[in-house]
Amino acid sequence: MENVSFIIPNYNAKNTIGKAIESIQNQKYNGEVEIIVVDDKSKDNSVRTISKYKNIKLIKNKKNIGLARSLNKAIKISKYKLLCIIWCDCVLADNNWLNEIVKTYNSSKKIGVVASKLVIPKNYWNKFDFWSKVVLVKDYEVSLKDEQKEGRPTLFNKKLLLKVGLYDYKTFRIAGEDTDLMWKIKERKYKIKTAKVSLLHLHGFYNLSLKKQLFDKALPLAEASGVNFARYGEKSFSSKYWNPITSTFLYLALFVPVFDIIAIILILILIGKYTFSVYKHVKDVRIILVPFFKFFKDIITIFGFWKGFFSGKQKF
């Protein structure tokens, strides 16, 4: 079996980084495995947690340089041809995960990247705080129905990453760098194949406040979406029907006579549908705040998207 380098970018992940490392160390794999953790100047005790594990190559950034640049740093010093990039809030679902994902990679020479389904298990979901559940409810429903067609890009060929120029750290700092990288790989006629394995997403363990969910997560994601749309067009959207462009037209219609009534009805339906999705999985009196959250998040997303589209970069 091929040797594999695992890369984990870490930032303030003391609640999850240990679980991510252990899931890699527990793999039943015949090839050699190295684990590189690059810490982007965390403010919590996650570096202390990482230091407890043996045979870990820990890179400690002297200052916060962002996700994309941290990943590039680790990729360049990795030893092996195959790279597995795992976020610090993700855990390999079982100890045969690596065997399956490498097997999928070797199934065709046209495969450049292997993805893994991203799943939020119920036992983890139950531990998430209220606002994490509100933000992640759609991802949780996809996990329950097992409807994912494309997973998170996980296994890469190092030579291919170097060939396409690695992650664009000059444009993306927080999010969006992976979508940009995937399109650079696809444009070179390589395929992205999703393996029959899963990553357990522990995102909700961060317990981010409502303010951080909106301005530290939703806004940068929207900006990144705008940048990628400017570069790759509509194909960069995961959904053909509901995206920042359609929502822009819908909200602008509020100011157009005749169409304003239709826009109000459609917006109320969409907000109501979202609120009902949350209500099905979250029984909390704060559910009455979800419609306001959804409306405000839509406005932030629209603003961030067009800001990213016209500026050509994510706010650093």
C-alpha positions as CSV (number, residue, x, y, z in Angstrom):
1,M,0.0,0.0,0.0
2,E,1.1,3.6,-0.7
3,N,2.5,5.7,2.2
4,V,0.2,8.6,3.2
5,S,0.8,11.9,4.8
6,F,-2.1,13.3,6.9
7,I,-2.3,17.0,7.3
8,I,-4.5,18.6,10.0
9,P,-4.8,22.4,10.1
10,N,-5.6,23.4,13.7
11,Y,-7.0,26.6,15.2
12,N,-8.6,26.7,18.7
13,A,-9.7,23.1,18.4
14,K,-8.9,21.8,21.9
15,N,-12.3,20.0,22.0
16,T,-11.8,18.0,18.8
17,I,-8.2,17.9,17.7
18,G,-7.4,14.9,20.0
19,K,-10.3,12.9,18.5
20,A,-9.1,13.7,14.9
21,I,-5.5,12.5,15.7
22,E,-6.7,9.3,17.5
23,S,-8.9,8.3,14.6
24,I,-5.9,8.4,12.3
25,Q,-3.6,6.6,14.7
26,N,-6.3,3.8,15.0
27,Q,-6.3,3.1,11.3
28,K,-5.5,-0.5,10.2
29,Y,-3.4,0.3,7.3
30,N,-0.3,-1.5,5.9
31,G,1.5,1.5,4.5
32,E,3.4,4.1,6.5
33,V,1.5,7.1,7.8
34,E,2.8,10.4,8.9
35,I,0.7,13.0,10.7
36,I,1.4,16.7,10.3
37,V,-0.5,19.2,12.4
38,V,-0.1,22.9,11.6
39,D,-1.3,25.2,14.3
40,D,-2.2,28.7,13.2
41,K,-1.4,30.5,16.5
42,S,-4.2,29.0,18.5
43,K,-5.4,31.0,21.6
44,D,-6.7,27.9,23.5
45,N,-4.8,24.9,24.9
46,S,-5.0,22.8,21.7
47,V,-1.2,22.9,21.2
48,R,-0.8,21.3,24.6
49,T,-3.3,18.6,23.6
50,I,-1.4,17.9,20.3
51,S,1.9,17.6,22.2
52,K,0.6,14.7,24.2
53,Y,0.5,12.5,21.1
54,K,3.6,10.6,19.9
55,N,4.9,10.6,16.3
56,I,3.2,13.9,15.4
57,K,5.0,16.5,13.4
58,L,3.7,19.8,14.8
59,I,4.2,23.0,13.0
60,K,3.5,26.1,15.2
61,N,3.0,29.3,13.2
62,K,4.5,32.3,14.8
63,K,1.6,34.4,13.7
64,N,-1.9,33.7,12.4
65,I,-1.5,33.3,8.6
66,G,-4.8,31.7,7.6
67,L,-6.0,28.3,6.6
68,A,-4.9,28.2,3.0
69,R,-1.3,29.4,3.7
70,S,-1.1,26.9,6.7
71,L,-2.1,24.0,4.4
72,N,0.4,25.0,1.8
73,K,3.1,25.1,4.4
74,A,2.3,21.5,5.6
75,I,2.0,20.2,2.0
76,K,5.4,21.3,1.1
77,I,7.1,19.5,3.9
78,S,5.0,16.3,3.7
79,K,7.0,13.1,2.8
80,Y,4.7,11.1,0.8
81,K,3.0,11.1,-2.6
82,L,-0.6,10.8,-1.2
83,L,-2.0,13.4,1.1
84,C,-5.0,13.2,3.3
85,I,-6.2,16.7,4.5
86,I,-8.5,16.4,7.4
87,W,-10.1,19.4,9.2
88,C,-9.4,19.6,12.9
89,D,-13.2,19.1,13.7
90,C,-13.5,15.9,11.7
91,V,-13.0,12.3,12.7
92,L,-12.5,9.2,10.5
93,A,-15.6,7.1,10.9
94,D,-13.9,3.7,11.3
95,N,-10.4,2.1,11.3
96,N,-10.8,0.9,7.7
97,W,-11.3,4.4,6.4
98,L,-7.9,4.9,4.9
99,N,-7.9,1.5,3.1
100,E,-11.1,2.3,1.4
101,I,-10.2,5.8,0.3
102,V,-6.8,4.7,-1.1
103,K,-8.5,1.8,-2.9
104,T,-10.9,4.3,-4.5
105,Y,-8.0,6.5,-5.6
106,N,-6.3,3.5,-7.2
107,S,-9.4,2.4,-9.1
108,S,-8.7,4.8,-12.0
109,K,-5.7,6.9,-13.2
110,K,-8.2,9.7,-14.1
111,I,-9.0,10.3,-10.4
112,G,-7.1,13.3,-9.0
113,V,-9.0,13.7,-5.7
114,V,-11.0,11.3,-3.5
115,A,-13.8,12.8,-1.3
116,S,-15.3,11.4,1.8
117,K,-18.9,12.0,2.9
118,L,-19.3,14.4,5.7
119,V,-21.7,13.1,8.4
120,I,-23.1,14.6,11.6
121,P,-24.0,11.5,13.8
122,K,-27.0,11.9,16.1
123,N,-25.0,11.3,19.3
124,Y,-22.8,14.3,18.4
125,W,-25.7,16.4,17.2
126,N,-27.4,16.0,20.6
127,K,-24.3,17.7,22.2
128,F,-24.3,20.7,19.9
129,D,-25.5,24.1,21.3
130,F,-28.7,25.7,20.0
131,W,-27.1,28.1,17.4
132,S,-24.8,25.4,16.0
133,K,-27.9,23.2,15.4
134,V,-29.7,26.1,13.7
135,V,-26.8,26.7,11.3
136,L,-26.1,23.0,10.6
137,V,-29.7,21.7,10.4
138,K,-29.5,21.2,6.6
139,D,-26.2,19.3,6.9
140,Y,-27.7,17.1,9.6
141,E,-30.8,16.3,7.5
142,V,-28.5,15.3,4.6
143,S,-26.6,13.1,7.0
144,L,-29.8,11.4,8.2
145,K,-31.0,10.7,4.6
146,D,-27.6,9.8,3.2
147,E,-28.2,11.9,0.1
148,Q,-24.7,13.2,-0.4
149,K,-23.5,12.9,-4.0
150,E,-20.2,14.7,-3.4
151,G,-18.3,14.6,-0.1
152,R,-15.5,16.7,1.3
153,P,-12.2,16.5,-0.8
154,T,-9.9,14.5,1.3
155,L,-7.2,12.4,-0.5
156,F,-4.9,14.2,-2.9
157,N,-1.9,13.5,-5.1
158,K,0.9,15.8,-3.9
159,K,2.4,16.3,-7.4
160,L,-1.0,17.4,-8.7
161,L,-1.5,19.9,-5.9
162,L,1.9,21.4,-6.7
163,K,1.1,21.5,-10.4
164,V,-2.1,23.5,-9.9
165,G,-0.3,25.9,-7.5
166,L,-1.7,24.7,-4.2
167,Y,-4.3,26.7,-2.2
168,D,-4.8,30.3,-3.2
169,Y,-3.8,32.0,0.1
170,K,-3.6,35.5,-1.4
171,T,-7.4,35.4,-2.1
172,F,-8.8,33.1,0.6
173,R,-7.9,33.0,4.3
174,I,-10.9,31.4,6.1
175,A,-13.0,29.5,3.5
176,G,-13.5,29.0,-0.2
177,E,-9.9,27.8,-1.0
178,D,-11.1,24.2,-1.3
179,T,-13.7,25.1,-4.0
180,D,-11.2,27.1,-5.9
181,L,-8.7,24.2,-5.8
182,M,-11.3,21.7,-6.9
183,W,-12.1,23.7,-10.0
184,K,-8.4,24.1,-10.9
185,I,-8.1,20.3,-10.7
186,K,-11.2,19.7,-12.7
187,E,-10.0,22.1,-15.4
188,R,-7.0,19.8,-15.9
189,K,-9.5,17.0,-16.7
190,Y,-9.1,15.0,-13.4
191,K,-12.1,13.4,-11.7
192,I,-13.2,13.8,-8.1
193,K,-14.5,10.5,-6.8
194,T,-16.5,10.1,-3.5
195,A,-15.5,7.0,-1.6
196,K,-17.9,4.9,0.4
197,V,-16.5,6.2,3.7
198,S,-17.5,9.0,6.0
199,L,-16.0,11.8,8.1
200,L,-17.8,12.6,11.3
201,H,-18.2,16.3,11.6
202,L,-17.8,17.7,15.1
203,H,-18.2,21.3,14.2
204,G,-20.8,22.1,16.8
205,F,-18.4,21.4,19.6
206,Y,-17.0,24.9,19.1
207,N,-20.2,26.4,20.6
208,L,-19.8,29.6,18.6
209,S,-22.0,32.6,19.6
210,L,-24.7,33.9,17.3
211,K,-22.5,36.9,16.4
212,K,-19.6,34.6,15.4
213,Q,-21.9,32.3,13.5
214,L,-23.0,35.2,11.3
215,F,-19.9,37.4,11.0
216,D,-17.0,34.9,11.5
217,K,-18.6,32.0,9.5
218,A,-21.5,33.1,7.2
219,L,-19.9,36.3,6.0
220,P,-16.5,34.9,4.9
221,L,-18.3,31.9,3.3
222,A,-20.4,34.3,1.3
223,E,-17.4,36.4,0.2
224,A,-15.6,33.2,-0.9
225,S,-18.7,32.2,-2.9
226,G,-18.7,35.5,-4.7
227,V,-15.0,35.2,-5.6
228,N,-15.5,31.7,-6.9
229,F,-18.5,32.7,-8.9
230,A,-16.5,35.5,-10.5
231,R,-13.8,32.9,-11.5
232,Y,-15.9,29.9,-12.5
233,G,-19.4,31.1,-13.0
234,E,-22.6,29.3,-12.0
235,K,-20.9,25.9,-11.9
236,S,-19.2,26.9,-8.7
237,F,-22.6,26.8,-6.9
238,S,-23.7,23.6,-5.2
239,S,-27.3,24.3,-6.0
240,K,-28.7,25.2,-9.4
241,Y,-31.8,26.8,-8.0
242,W,-31.2,28.5,-4.7
243,N,-28.0,30.5,-4.4
244,P,-26.9,34.1,-3.6
245,I,-28.0,35.3,-7.1
246,T,-31.6,34.1,-6.9
247,S,-31.8,35.3,-3.3
248,T,-30.5,38.7,-4.4
249,F,-33.3,39.0,-7.0
250,L,-35.9,37.9,-4.5
251,Y,-34.9,40.4,-1.9
252,L,-34.6,43.2,-4.4
253,A,-38.1,42.4,-5.6
254,L,-39.3,43.7,-2.2
255,F,-38.7,47.3,-3.5
256,V,-40.5,46.7,-6.8
257,P,-44.2,47.5,-7.0
258,V,-46.4,44.5,-8.1
259,F,-43.5,42.1,-7.4
260,D,-43.1,43.1,-3.7
261,I,-46.2,41.1,-2.6
262,I,-45.0,38.0,-4.4
263,A,-41.5,38.5,-2.9
264,I,-42.8,38.8,0.6
265,I,-44.9,35.6,0.2
266,L,-41.9,33.6,-1.1
267,I,-39.5,34.9,1.5
268,L,-42.0,34.0,4.3
269,I,-42.4,30.5,2.8
270,L,-38.7,30.0,2.6
271,I,-38.1,31.3,6.2
272,G,-41.0,29.2,7.4
273,K,-39.6,26.1,5.8
274,Y,-36.2,26.7,7.3
275,T,-37.7,27.3,10.8
276,F,-39.8,24.1,10.5
277,S,-36.6,22.1,9.6
278,V,-35.0,23.4,12.8
279,Y,-38.1,22.7,14.9
280,K,-38.1,19.1,13.8
281,H,-34.7,18.5,15.3
282,V,-34.5,21.2,18.0
283,K,-37.1,21.6,20.7
284,D,-36.2,25.0,22.3
285,V,-38.1,28.1,23.1
286,R,-35.5,30.1,21.2
287,I,-37.0,28.7,18.0
288,I,-39.0,31.9,17.8
289,L,-35.8,33.7,16.9
290,V,-34.9,31.5,14.0
291,P,-37.0,33.4,11.4
292,F,-35.2,36.6,12.3
293,F,-31.8,34.7,12.2
294,K,-32.7,33.4,8.7
295,F,-33.7,36.8,7.4
296,F,-30.5,38.5,8.8
297,K,-28.3,35.6,7.5
298,D,-29.8,36.0,4.0
299,I,-28.9,39.7,4.0
300,I,-25.4,39.1,5.2
301,T,-24.9,36.4,2.6
302,I,-26.1,38.6,-0.2
303,F,-23.9,41.5,0.9
304,G,-20.8,39.2,1.4
305,F,-21.4,37.5,-2.0
306,W,-21.4,40.7,-4.0
307,K,-18.6,42.1,-2.0
308,G,-16.4,39.1,-2.8
309,F,-17.6,39.1,-6.4
310,F,-16.5,42.7,-7.1
311,S,-13.5,42.9,-4.8
312,G,-12.1,39.5,-6.0
313,K,-10.9,38.5,-2.6
314,Q,-12.1,37.5,0.8
315,K,-11.8,40.0,3.7
316,F,-8.8,39.2,5.8
